[in-house]
Amino acid sequence: MRASVVLATHNKADALDRTLASIFRQSVPFPFEVVVIDDGSNDHTSDVLAKYPVITERIERAPVHRNPAHARNRAIVKSTGDVLIMQSDDVLHYTPHTIEQLVVAAEQHPSSAVFATVYDALPDDTRLGLYVAPRGPWKRAFFFLGAIRRAHVYAIGGNDEEFDEPGYEDAWLRECLMHGAHCTNVFLSEPIGHHQHHERPPAIYGRKGSGSDRMRLLWHQKMKDAVEGRIPWKAKLSILYDHAKEHTQ
């Protein structure tokens, strides 16, 4: 079984550096690769990526910015693993066998998406609260740090690129995996990830008329249409569809 850690990044060079360092400190008894798509960063992300043995590609933002679903799909396309470890660029692998535990769980639960427990944490590892957990009000199936078989992701087209700004693309992916690929959710108390705490950028989050607000409305409309049978539980727009066709011809 081969595993691929896949992620997209944009202007989080220092957080990405810490994340990649935590990944390459892992003890992994089988082959794995790390694929990072640079979604048009203009900080020192390229210098960070050069420090690590990662597979990488850069997306130029101009003239059309297709963040973040497109970048995440690009990472999946460039990967080769049977199991995909999908995660955020600012989530540390806090426990030393994170990759191994996620892949083993994905093998034990072949029809499931597997999620690590993720805490929001300060640089000194002080935990501020739960992001993803197997208990309580924060039992949310988002790929801050999780694993799933590649076939399930392709079955529903991966990330829907109709979500062209950050916000709610993960929620739609979750619903499509549950209802379209018929995956159950498995939450693990270990491994543990630490989300590197930061303030959310006001240009994207929490402001009326922002991208997040527009994406929320899109998500609600898709949910309504899918529940009422007008659209399938799949991505409407995704480069994974073309990639799948290329490999079946």
Backbone as CSV, one residue per row, in Angstrom:
resi,resn,N_x,N_y,N_z,CA_x,CA_y,CA_z,C_x,C_y,C_z
1,MET,0.848,-1.192,0.000,0.000,0.000,0.000,0.881,1.240,0.000
2,ARG,0.664,2.096,-0.972,1.417,3.341,-1.062,0.513,4.496,-0.654
3,ALA,1.079,5.446,0.078,0.307,6.584,0.567,0.847,7.877,-0.008
4,SER,-0.048,8.817,-0.225,0.319,10.157,-0.686,-0.266,11.184,0.259
5,VAL,0.590,12.060,0.782,0.131,13.221,1.537,-0.068,14.343,0.524
6,VAL,-1.289,14.859,0.425,-1.589,15.862,-0.600,-2.131,17.126,0.062
7,LEU,-1.597,18.279,-0.363,-2.082,19.538,0.176,-1.791,20.671,-0.788
8,ALA,-2.538,21.738,-0.621,-2.330,22.976,-1.372,-1.962,24.069,-0.378
9,THR,-1.228,25.076,-0.865,-0.801,26.140,0.032,-0.825,27.481,-0.687
10,HIS,-1.023,28.539,0.095,-0.952,29.896,-0.448,-0.493,30.856,0.642
11,ASN,0.691,31.415,0.466,1.234,32.464,1.340,1.235,32.099,2.826
12,LYS,1.606,30.858,3.116,1.769,30.423,4.508,3.129,29.763,4.674
13,ALA,4.170,30.400,4.160,5.477,29.758,4.087,5.966,29.245,5.440
14,ASP,5.867,30.052,6.490,6.393,29.636,7.786,5.572,28.486,8.367
15,ALA,4.248,28.575,8.259,3.395,27.484,8.737,3.648,26.219,7.924
16,LEU,3.785,26.366,6.608,4.069,25.222,5.751,5.393,24.574,6.128
17,ASP,6.398,25.374,6.423,7.703,24.854,6.827,7.555,23.961,8.051
18,ARG,6.829,24.439,9.055,6.639,23.643,10.263,5.832,22.375,9.971
19,THR,4.836,22.496,9.087,4.026,21.333,8.737,4.863,20.270,8.037
20,LEU,5.647,20.679,7.034,6.475,19.716,6.302,7.533,19.093,7.210
21,ALA,8.107,19.891,8.101,9.073,19.332,9.047,8.438,18.246,9.894
22,SER,7.198,18.467,10.326,6.515,17.458,11.153,6.203,16.200,10.350
23,ILE,5.907,16.359,9.063,5.623,15.195,8.208,6.876,14.357,8.020
24,PHE,8.004,15.009,7.750,9.226,14.256,7.471,9.930,13.782,8.741
25,ARG,9.391,14.120,9.900,9.867,13.503,11.145,9.126,12.209,11.449
26,GLN,8.122,11.899,10.671,7.308,10.726,10.925,8.099,9.429,10.763
27,SER,7.710,8.433,11.545,8.244,7.082,11.394,7.234,6.289,10.574
28,VAL,7.578,5.980,9.315,6.638,5.354,8.384,7.279,4.095,7.797
29,PRO,6.687,2.912,8.025,7.316,1.662,7.582,6.969,1.254,6.153
30,PHE,6.459,2.179,5.357,6.106,1.875,3.975,6.337,3.125,3.137
31,PRO,6.395,2.983,1.800,6.661,4.149,0.950,5.536,5.181,1.023
32,PHE,5.912,6.446,1.029,4.931,7.511,0.934,5.557,8.695,0.218
33,GLU,4.712,9.528,-0.337,5.155,10.731,-1.028,4.375,11.925,-0.495
34,VAL,4.923,13.103,-0.700,4.259,14.340,-0.294,4.133,15.228,-1.523
35,VAL,2.899,15.626,-1.830,2.615,16.461,-2.996,2.057,17.793,-2.503
36,VAL,2.712,18.878,-2.879,2.298,20.216,-2.459,2.086,21.082,-3.696
37,ILE,0.894,21.636,-3.830,0.617,22.584,-4.910,0.681,23.996,-4.342
38,ASP,1.566,24.797,-4.916,1.698,26.205,-4.521,0.693,27.017,-5.334
39,ASP,-0.337,27.484,-4.656,-1.422,28.212,-5.326,-1.080,29.700,-5.439
40,GLY,-0.031,29.986,-6.208,0.303,31.373,-6.522,0.865,32.189,-5.387
41,SER,1.618,31.573,-4.492,2.179,32.321,-3.357,3.179,33.375,-3.827
42,ASN,3.212,34.495,-3.100,4.214,35.521,-3.390,5.082,35.813,-2.170
43,ASP,5.116,34.883,-1.223,6.044,34.984,-0.099,7.228,34.048,-0.385
44,HIS,7.862,33.462,0.623,9.021,32.602,0.397,8.656,31.118,0.395
45,THR,7.435,30.815,-0.053,7.000,29.421,-0.125,7.920,28.570,-0.986
46,SER,8.378,29.110,-2.107,9.250,28.329,-2.996,10.542,27.925,-2.292
47,ASP,11.071,28.797,-1.433,12.283,28.469,-0.680,12.015,27.342,0.316
48,VAL,10.847,27.379,0.934,10.474,26.321,1.879,10.360,24.984,1.151
49,LEU,9.674,24.969,0.020,9.482,23.723,-0.716,10.806,23.131,-1.176
50,ALA,11.777,23.990,-1.468,13.086,23.507,-1.925,13.853,22.764,-0.833
51,LYS,13.437,22.923,0.418,14.129,22.271,1.529,13.735,20.803,1.695
52,TYR,12.627,20.403,1.089,12.067,19.083,1.365,11.911,18.261,0.086
53,PRO,11.955,16.923,0.204,11.783,16.051,-0.969,10.312,15.887,-1.348
54,VAL,9.719,16.969,-1.793,8.298,16.952,-2.130,8.117,17.019,-3.643
55,ILE,6.988,16.515,-4.096,6.547,16.714,-5.476,5.737,18.002,-5.470
56,THR,6.089,18.927,-6.314,5.420,20.225,-6.235,5.140,20.799,-7.611
57,GLU,4.217,21.704,-7.634,3.834,22.425,-8.850,3.293,23.778,-8.420
58,ARG,3.522,24.782,-9.229,3.038,26.125,-8.915,1.928,26.524,-9.875
59,ILE,0.872,27.071,-9.334,-0.215,27.639,-10.122,-0.052,29.151,-10.122
60,GLU,-0.027,29.736,-11.294,0.011,31.190,-11.380,-1.406,31.724,-11.233
61,ARG,-1.599,32.664,-10.360,-2.951,33.138,-10.058,-3.565,33.944,-11.194
62,ALA,-2.795,34.801,-11.814,-3.363,35.647,-12.866,-3.478,34.843,-14.164
63,PRO,-4.514,35.104,-14.974,-5.594,36.064,-14.738,-6.767,35.480,-13.953
64,VAL,-6.789,34.155,-13.784,-7.924,33.532,-13.108,-7.427,32.795,-11.879
65,HIS,-8.014,33.098,-10.732,-7.650,32.440,-9.490,-8.700,31.387,-9.178
66,ARG,-8.271,30.126,-9.011,-9.221,29.035,-8.844,-9.030,28.348,-7.500
67,ASN,-8.777,29.103,-6.497,-8.499,28.590,-5.159,-9.790,28.217,-4.426
68,PRO,-9.749,27.229,-3.509,-8.649,26.295,-3.263,-8.922,24.908,-3.859
69,ALA,-10.163,24.663,-4.290,-10.534,23.319,-4.733,-9.689,22.851,-5.915
70,HIS,-9.426,23.747,-6.858,-8.634,23.371,-8.030,-7.226,22.953,-7.623
71,ALA,-6.603,23.719,-6.734,-5.248,23.392,-6.294,-5.207,22.048,-5.584
72,ARG,-6.200,21.767,-4.769,-6.246,20.482,-4.069,-6.427,19.337,-5.061
73,ASN,-7.252,19.558,-6.073,-7.405,18.527,-7.099,-6.114,18.307,-7.871
74,ARG,-5.377,19.370,-8.126,-4.099,19.239,-8.822,-3.143,18.355,-8.005
75,ALA,-3.165,18.525,-6.693,-2.321,17.695,-5.832,-2.717,16.222,-5.941
76,ILE,-4.008,15.960,-5.985,-4.488,14.582,-6.106,-4.058,13.990,-7.443
77,VAL,-4.195,14.763,-8.513,-3.817,14.290,-9.849,-2.338,13.926,-9.905
78,LYS,-1.484,14.703,-9.253,-0.047,14.459,-9.303,0.394,13.329,-8.376
79,SER,-0.484,12.888,-7.502,-0.127,11.846,-6.541,-0.326,10.458,-7.151
80,THR,0.256,9.459,-6.492,0.175,8.082,-6.993,-0.326,7.093,-5.951
81,GLY,-0.568,7.542,-4.735,-0.903,6.622,-3.650,-2.286,6.016,-3.754
82,ASP,-2.409,4.799,-3.215,-3.717,4.155,-3.103,-4.552,4.819,-2.012
83,VAL,-3.862,5.296,-0.979,-4.509,6.027,0.108,-4.019,7.469,0.069
84,LEU,-4.957,8.403,0.114,-4.632,9.823,0.129,-4.770,10.362,1.544
85,ILE,-3.724,10.966,2.045,-3.801,11.708,3.299,-3.985,13.166,2.908
86,MET,-5.195,13.644,3.072,-5.534,15.010,2.680,-5.533,15.880,3.929
87,GLN,-4.845,17.026,3.822,-4.717,17.859,5.014,-4.520,19.314,4.643
88,SER,-4.668,20.163,5.659,-4.398,21.587,5.506,-2.898,21.838,5.589
89,ASP,-2.464,22.951,5.002,-1.040,23.274,4.997,-0.546,23.784,6.339
90,ASP,-1.446,24.007,7.291,-1.036,24.529,8.593,-1.375,23.584,9.740
91,VAL,-1.487,22.282,9.437,-1.753,21.288,10.473,-0.523,20.404,10.659
92,LEU,0.013,20.405,11.868,1.200,19.624,12.207,0.824,18.180,12.527
93,HIS,1.703,17.260,12.164,1.586,15.870,12.607,2.201,15.803,14.006
94,TYR,1.353,15.867,15.014,1.845,16.023,16.384,2.361,14.707,16.951
95,THR,1.715,13.606,16.646,2.151,12.303,17.119,3.062,11.658,16.073
96,PRO,4.019,10.799,16.482,5.090,10.360,15.585,4.693,9.317,14.547
97,HIS,3.528,8.711,14.688,3.118,7.674,13.737,1.825,8.058,13.019
98,THR,1.656,9.348,12.774,0.411,9.849,12.198,0.108,9.205,10.852
99,ILE,1.062,9.221,9.942,0.819,8.673,8.605,0.504,7.184,8.690
100,GLU,1.301,6.453,9.452,1.073,5.006,9.589,-0.315,4.722,10.164
101,GLN,-0.699,5.437,11.217,-1.994,5.186,11.854,-3.153,5.515,10.921
102,LEU,-3.038,6.590,10.164,-4.108,6.946,9.233,-4.239,5.913,8.114
103,VAL,-3.118,5.476,7.567,-3.160,4.510,6.469,-3.673,3.158,6.960
104,VAL,-3.219,2.705,8.116,-3.704,1.436,8.669,-5.209,1.501,8.900
105,ALA,-5.688,2.615,9.431,-7.126,2.770,9.664,-7.903,2.767,8.346
106,ALA,-7.339,3.410,7.311,-8.000,3.412,6.008,-8.055,2.006,5.416
107,GLU,-7.048,1.182,5.680,-7.058,-0.202,5.225,-8.073,-1.028,6.007
108,GLN,-8.189,-0.747,7.298,-9.136,-1.487,8.140,-10.579,-1.083,7.872
109,HIS,-10.774,0.135,7.386,-12.113,0.651,7.089,-12.149,1.107,5.627
110,PRO,-12.146,0.163,4.688,-11.990,0.523,3.266,-13.140,1.331,2.680
111,SER,-14.272,1.367,3.357,-15.416,2.140,2.856,-15.632,3.409,3.660
112,SER,-14.576,3.888,4.288,-14.704,5.033,5.192,-13.683,6.113,4.891
113,ALA,-14.026,7.308,5.326,-13.058,8.398,5.436,-12.603,8.436,6.891
114,VAL,-11.298,8.534,7.103,-10.712,8.435,8.438,-10.149,9.800,8.835
115,PHE,-10.455,10.239,10.042,-10.057,11.575,10.479,-9.279,11.517,11.786
116,ALA,-8.163,12.234,11.824,-7.414,12.395,13.067,-8.123,13.414,13.957
117,THR,-7.819,13.356,15.243,-8.248,14.414,16.159,-7.325,15.619,15.959
118,VAL,-7.895,16.784,15.710,-7.102,17.985,15.454,-7.483,19.077,16.458
119,TYR,-6.467,19.607,17.116,-6.640,20.714,18.044,-6.122,22.005,17.416
120,ASP,-6.752,23.112,17.756,-6.171,24.426,17.477,-5.139,24.681,18.566
121,ALA,-3.906,25.018,18.159,-2.828,25.092,19.151,-1.895,26.259,18.880
122,LEU,-1.310,26.779,19.960,-0.305,27.826,19.887,1.068,27.213,19.583
123,PRO,2.064,28.040,19.243,3.400,27.497,18.932,4.016,26.672,20.059
124,ASP,3.638,26.941,21.315,4.173,26.154,22.430,3.341,24.908,22.701
125,ASP,2.418,24.581,21.769,1.552,23.396,21.837,0.412,23.530,22.843
126,THR,0.207,24.729,23.384,-0.982,24.952,24.205,-2.216,24.805,23.329
127,ARG,-3.146,23.957,23.752,-4.327,23.667,22.951,-5.466,24.629,23.315
128,LEU,-6.014,25.277,22.291,-7.075,26.258,22.491,-8.462,25.659,22.337
129,GLY,-8.559,24.534,21.670,-9.863,23.909,21.448,-9.771,22.876,20.345
130,LEU,-10.865,22.178,20.124,-10.898,21.107,19.134,-11.306,21.634,17.764
131,TYR,-10.676,21.109,16.713,-11.090,21.353,15.328,-11.885,20.159,14.807
132,VAL,-11.292,18.988,14.891,-11.948,17.741,14.480,-11.725,16.737,15.589
133,ALA,-12.781,16.078,16.043,-12.637,15.175,17.173,-13.703,14.086,17.133
134,PRO,-13.438,12.955,17.808,-14.408,11.862,17.818,-15.520,12.036,18.838
135,ARG,-15.599,13.195,19.454,-16.580,13.378,20.519,-17.013,14.840,20.564
136,GLY,-18.128,15.076,21.212,-18.546,16.431,21.507,-19.047,17.204,20.305
137,PRO,-19.249,18.518,20.484,-19.861,19.351,19.443,-18.968,19.567,18.227
138,TRP,-17.674,19.235,18.319,-16.757,19.472,17.196,-16.498,18.202,16.402
139,LYS,-17.464,17.288,16.388,-17.327,16.062,15.594,-17.671,16.406,14.143
140,ARG,-16.679,16.932,13.440,-16.892,17.411,12.077,-15.976,16.667,11.116
141,ALA,-16.518,16.251,10.005,-15.762,15.467,9.032,-15.160,16.386,7.975
142,PHE,-14.095,17.081,8.333,-13.378,17.926,7.396,-11.938,17.424,7.301
143,PHE,-11.347,17.563,6.105,-10.007,17.045,5.905,-8.933,18.036,6.347
144,PHE,-8.972,18.421,7.626,-7.822,19.118,8.189,-6.653,18.146,8.256
145,LEU,-6.961,16.878,8.594,-5.971,15.809,8.579,-6.733,14.487,8.571
146,GLY,-6.745,13.834,7.427,-7.499,12.596,7.311,-7.026,11.760,6.142
147,ALA,-7.566,10.554,6.031,-7.146,9.628,4.980,-8.359,8.969,4.348
148,ILE,-8.227,8.682,3.057,-9.306,8.026,2.330,-8.718,7.337,1.107
149,ARG,-9.361,6.272,0.688,-8.898,5.591,-0.517,-9.122,6.462,-1.744
150,ARG,-8.163,6.407,-2.618,-8.181,7.224,-3.828,-9.455,7.004,-4.649
151,ALA,-9.890,5.756,-4.740,-11.046,5.423,-5.573,-12.295,6.172,-5.138
152,HIS,-12.470,6.372,-3.827,-13.659,7.084,-3.343,-13.643,8.546,-3.781
153,VAL,-12.469,9.149,-3.756,-12.354,10.554,-4.144,-12.680,10.722,-5.625
154,TYR,-12.161,9.836,-6.446,-12.432,9.910,-7.882,-13.897,9.601,-8.193
155,ALA,-14.528,8.783,-7.378,-15.925,8.412,-7.634,-16.859,9.609,-7.596
156,ILE,-16.491,10.625,-6.798,-17.365,11.805,-6.690,-16.715,13.059,-7.283
157,GLY,-15.585,12.874,-7.962,-14.945,13.996,-8.650,-14.054,14.857,-7.798
158,GLY,-13.799,14.437,-6.566,-12.915,15.220,-5.704,-13.537,16.530,-5.263
159,ASN,-12.724,17.550,-5.170,-13.180,18.867,-4.722,-13.914,19.570,-5.858
160,ASP,-15.074,20.107,-5.563,-15.885,20.778,-6.572,-15.313,22.170,-6.831
161,GLU,-14.797,22.374,-8.042,-14.144,23.634,-8.375,-15.128,24.761,-8.656
162,GLU,-16.418,24.473,-8.550,-17.400,25.555,-8.592,-17.253,26.436,-7.343
163,PHE,-16.705,25.870,-6.264,-16.351,26.663,-5.081,-15.029,27.341,-5.391
164,ASP,-15.077,28.550,-5.901,-13.885,29.215,-6.411,-13.216,30.122,-5.387
165,GLU,-13.722,30.133,-4.162,-13.076,30.853,-3.071,-13.134,29.974,-1.835
166,PRO,-12.264,30.249,-0.843,-12.265,29.412,0.362,-13.595,29.469,1.093
167,GLY,-14.022,28.342,1.569,-15.231,28.283,2.374,-16.258,27.335,1.804
168,TYR,-16.576,26.278,2.568,-17.657,25.339,2.284,-17.320,24.301,1.223
169,GLU,-16.165,24.393,0.559,-15.813,23.339,-0.389,-15.569,22.022,0.355
170,ASP,-15.004,22.088,1.567,-14.808,20.891,2.374,-16.136,20.282,2.807
171,ALA,-17.096,21.137,3.134,-18.405,20.643,3.571,-19.108,19.897,2.449
172,TRP,-18.998,20.405,1.212,-19.621,19.721,0.078,-18.888,18.415,-0.235
173,LEU,-17.567,18.412,-0.127,-16.802,17.179,-0.318,-17.246,16.119,0.680
174,ARG,-17.413,16.516,1.922,-17.869,15.580,2.954,-19.217,14.974,2.594
175,GLU,-20.170,15.817,2.189,-21.510,15.322,1.866,-21.480,14.394,0.653
176,CYS,-20.664,14.736,-0.342,-20.571,13.888,-1.540,-19.963,12.532,-1.207
177,LEU,-18.954,12.515,-0.353,-18.363,11.242,0.036,-19.365,10.381,0.801
178,MET,-20.154,10.994,1.650,-21.128,10.230,2.427,-22.283,9.732,1.562
179,HIS,-22.840,10.614,0.731,-24.049,10.272,-0.008,-23.777,9.772,-1.422
180,GLY,-22.676,10.243,-2.027,-22.356,9.832,-3.385,-21.487,8.590,-3.441
181,ALA,-20.439,8.537,-2.601,-19.549,7.378,-2.545,-19.927,6.424,-1.422
182,HIS,-20.928,6.800,-0.610,-21.442,5.965,0.483,-20.354,5.615,1.506
183,CYS,-19.521,6.588,1.798,-18.481,6.425,2.811,-19.026,6.771,4.192
184,THR,-18.628,5.996,5.163,-18.885,6.356,6.543,-17.692,7.153,7.069
185,ASN,-17.868,7.789,8.211,-16.799,8.572,8.820,-16.263,7.846,10.048
186,VAL,-14.944,7.722,10.116,-14.286,7.106,11.268,-13.384,8.153,11.900
187,PHE,-13.613,8.443,13.171,-12.828,9.433,13.897,-11.873,8.714,14.851
188,LEU,-10.609,9.105,14.832,-9.589,8.475,15.658,-9.170,9.402,16.798
189,SER,-9.029,8.841,17.999,-8.518,9.641,19.116,-7.021,9.876,18.954
190,GLU,-6.349,8.961,18.268,-4.978,9.145,17.802,-4.927,8.640,16.377
191,PRO,-4.152,9.235,15.494,-3.159,10.269,15.739,-3.781,11.634,16.019
192,ILE,-2.922,12.553,16.405,-3.355,13.905,16.757,-2.641,14.913,15.856
193,GLY,-3.395,15.872,15.373,-2.820,16.984,14.631,-2.992,18.276,15.406
194,HIS,-2.079,19.197,15.193,-2.172,20.530,15.794,-2.316,21.557,14.681
195,HIS,-3.485,22.203,14.637,-3.662,23.317,13.717,-2.944,24.530,14.291
196,GLN,-2.091,25.147,13.468,-1.319,26.299,13.927,-2.236,27.515,13.975
197,HIS,-2.540,27.946,15.182,-3.525,29.010,15.385,-3.126,30.289,14.661
198,HIS,-4.102,30.889,13.991,-3.896,32.181,13.339,-5.236,32.881,13.227
199,GLU,-5.194,34.171,13.050,-6.409,34.933,12.850,-6.888,34.741,11.417
200,ARG,-8.188,34.578,11.240,-8.719,34.424,9.901,-8.685,35.746,9.144
201,PRO,-8.274,35.730,7.880,-8.199,36.986,7.120,-9.572,37.584,6.877
202,PRO,-9.783,38.844,7.261,-11.109,39.452,7.144,-11.585,39.587,5.716
203,ALA,-10.696,39.600,4.741,-11.123,39.727,3.344,-11.831,38.475,2.852
204,ILE,-11.692,37.377,3.591,-12.305,36.121,3.164,-13.392,35.694,4.128
205,TYR,-13.135,35.816,5.424,-14.056,35.291,6.418,-14.811,36.403,7.145
206,GLY,-16.055,36.098,7.450,-16.798,36.873,8.413,-17.288,38.230,7.971
207,ARG,-17.178,38.574,6.709,-17.632,39.881,6.277,-18.762,39.693,5.269
208,LYS,-19.842,40.384,5.425,-20.970,40.238,4.533,-20.553,40.524,3.093
209,GLY,-20.938,39.616,2.191,-20.575,39.773,0.796,-19.221,39.202,0.456
210,SER,-18.545,38.610,1.454,-17.232,38.042,1.213,-17.355,36.730,0.470
211,GLY,-16.190,36.196,0.058,-16.194,34.913,-0.626,-16.835,33.836,0.211
212,SER,-16.553,33.829,1.514,-17.117,32.813,2.387,-18.638,32.882,2.398
213,ASP,-19.182,34.083,2.411,-20.632,34.252,2.398,-21.226,33.731,1.093
214,ARG,-20.588,34.030,-0.015,-21.060,33.552,-1.317,-20.962,32.038,-1.410
215,MET,-19.888,31.474,-0.866,-19.712,30.026,-0.890,-20.735,29.329,0.004
216,ARG,-21.101,29.981,1.102,-22.127,29.409,1.977,-23.455,29.295,1.236
217,LEU,-23.808,30.329,0.489,-25.054,30.292,-0.273,-25.009,29.212,-1.351
218,LEU,-23.849,29.063,-1.993,-23.695,28.017,-3.005,-23.857,26.640,-2.380
219,TRP,-23.246,26.437,-1.207,-23.346,25.146,-0.527,-24.788,24.820,-0.164
220,HIS,-25.512,25.791,0.374,-26.912,25.549,0.735,-27.749,25.201,-0.499
221,GLN,-27.482,25.860,-1.612,-28.236,25.563,-2.830,-27.911,24.162,-3.345
222,LYS,-26.654,23.787,-3.318,-26.267,22.446,-3.745,-26.894,21.387,-2.840
223,MET,-26.884,21.622,-1.548,-27.488,20.668,-0.618,-28.965,20.489,-0.914
224,LYS,-29.666,21.586,-1.118,-31.100,21.526,-1.405,-31.355,20.765,-2.707
225,ASP,-30.576,21.080,-3.740,-30.774,20.430,-5.040,-30.455,18.944,-4.978
226,ALA,-29.415,18.579,-4.228,-29.035,17.170,-4.136,-30.063,16.377,-3.332
227,VAL,-30.520,16.929,-2.226,-31.522,16.247,-1.397,-32.809,16.026,-2.183
228,GLU,-33.169,16.994,-3.023,-34.402,16.889,-3.807,-34.204,16.183,-5.141
229,GLY,-32.978,15.660,-5.371,-32.726,14.826,-6.537,-32.484,15.554,-7.841
230,ARG,-32.243,16.854,-7.801,-32.024,17.610,-9.043,-30.573,17.538,-9.522
231,ILE,-29.647,17.282,-8.606,-28.244,17.110,-8.993,-27.691,15.896,-8.247
232,PRO,-26.648,15.271,-8.776,-26.031,14.144,-8.067,-25.121,14.628,-6.946
233,TRP,-24.819,13.712,-6.032,-23.864,14.013,-4.960,-22.454,13.858,-5.528
234,LYS,-22.048,14.805,-6.365,-20.745,14.779,-7.007,-20.280,16.206,-7.259
235,ALA,-18.991,16.350,-7.514,-18.473,17.656,-7.932,-19.046,18.002,-9.298
236,LYS,-19.456,19.233,-9.479,-19.950,19.673,-10.778,-18.795,19.966,-11.725
237,LEU,-17.732,20.565,-11.189,-16.590,20.983,-11.994,-15.322,20.469,-11.329
238,SER,-14.541,19.649,-12.057,-13.337,19.084,-11.464,-12.404,18.562,-12.541
239,ILE,-11.109,18.840,-12.383,-10.125,18.297,-13.314,-9.951,16.791,-13.126
240,LEU,-10.440,16.239,-12.033,-10.322,14.796,-11.822,-11.100,14.005,-12.861
241,TYR,-12.189,14.579,-13.370,-12.966,13.874,-14.393,-12.125,13.658,-15.650
242,ASP,-11.433,14.685,-16.104,-10.582,14.553,-17.286,-9.423,13.600,-17.020
243,HIS,-8.848,13.675,-15.828,-7.735,12.795,-15.488,-8.179,11.339,-15.481
244,ALA,-9.366,11.067,-14.954,-9.874,9.696,-14.931,-10.091,9.171,-16.344
245,LYS,-10.610,10.018,-17.229,-10.832,9.608,-18.622,-9.517,9.259,-19.308
246,GLU,-8.491,10.058,-19.068,-7.184,9.818,-19.684,-6.624,8.454,-19.294
247,HIS,-6.919,8.005,-18.079,-6.347,6.755,-17.593,-7.245,5.549,-17.827
248,THR,-8.388,5.759,-18.466,-9.271,4.633,-18.797,-9.371,4.425,-20.296
249,GLN,-8.769,5.308,-21.065,-8.818,5.178,-22.521,-7.708,4.252,-23.025
